[in-house]
Structure formats: C-alpha cells, structure tokens
Amino acid sequence: MKSILDFIRDEQGATAVEYGLLVALIAAVIITVVVTLGKQIYNAFCTVVNALQPVTGGTTCTLKT
C-alpha cells in the first residue's frame, strides 16, 4: 500500500511533461517568428550579400517583395 501512495505522490513525471511542453511552446514561438519575419530576414541577408558582391565577385541575391 505504501508503494502505491509513493507512486501517486511522485511528481517526477509531471516535471518532465512540463519541461516538454515548455520546449514545444518555445519551438512554436521561434517557428512563428521565423515564418512571419522570413521575408524581412531574407532581404536583410540579400542586402549584405549584394553589398559584398563587388568585393567577393560572387553572385547577387534577388530581394523578395
């Protein structure tokens, strides 16, 4: 009987579930931000690539509108 009560009172599994939910929430926020700001981030990198193009002789990047 004591082992059953100990099992019911054990909160280790609940803590692991809480951490898992927290990690999932953080991942969802990161994905949402990247998708929402994706075009702006892409254009910022393209601006840098195009600014360095005369120095490096590499290819140019087309900005998204």
Secondary structure, DSSP 8 states (H G I E B T S, - for coil): -HHHHHHHH--HHHHHHHHHHHHHHHHHHHHHHHHHHHHHHHHHHHHHHHHHHHHH---------
